[in-house]
Amino acid sequence: MAEAKTKPTDASVDEFLESIAHPVRRADGQALREMMERVTGEPAVMWGPSIVGFGAYHYRYASGHEGDMCRVAFSPRSAQLVLYVGGFPGYEALLVTLGKHKRSKACLYLNKLDEVDSELLQEIVRRSYAATQNADQ
């Protein structure tokens, strides 16, 4: 079985966020870090070269594939902010009033934080984090 590419590293979250060239994306990344640390109670950790993650859990699929992943995370990519959230009952209903976003099965894509409801985004992060609480038990 292939080894997971996304793993926690010792890289500095501060240095990573400070290295983001786009000033709005850099500020949004710093704001997301502060919010996610506050909501989860977990310190930010780099997972691979570009994902800022909070907490960790072990997953196992019916196929037998298993591994470890951060419980919630984000990546300030050049085009958009990518949040790794979701996977809880009622997620889609919360997205209806979130504000400007796109989504895929496992990601939420935002252009800028000021285009979404910050309180609702915090609730999504809180519920996403809680949804992984018993994933590895």
Secondary structure as GFF3:
##gff-version 3
##sequence-region A 1 137
A	DSSP	alpha_helix	13	18	.	.	.	ID=ss1
A	DSSP	alpha_helix	23	40	.	.	.	ID=ss2
A	DSSP	beta_strand	44	47	.	.	.	ID=ss3
A	DSSP	beta_strand	51	54	.	.	.	ID=ss4
A	DSSP	beta_strand	57	60	.	.	.	ID=ss5
A	DSSP	beta_strand	66	69	.	.	.	ID=ss6
A	DSSP	beta_strand	72	76	.	.	.	ID=ss7
A	DSSP	beta_strand	81	84	.	.	.	ID=ss8
A	DSSP	alpha_helix	91	95	.	.	.	ID=ss9
A	DSSP	beta_strand	102	103	.	.	.	ID=ss10
A	DSSP	beta_strand	108	110	.	.	.	ID=ss11
A	DSSP	three_ten_helix	113	115	.	.	.	ID=ss12
A	DSSP	alpha_helix	118	131	.	.	.	ID=ss13
###
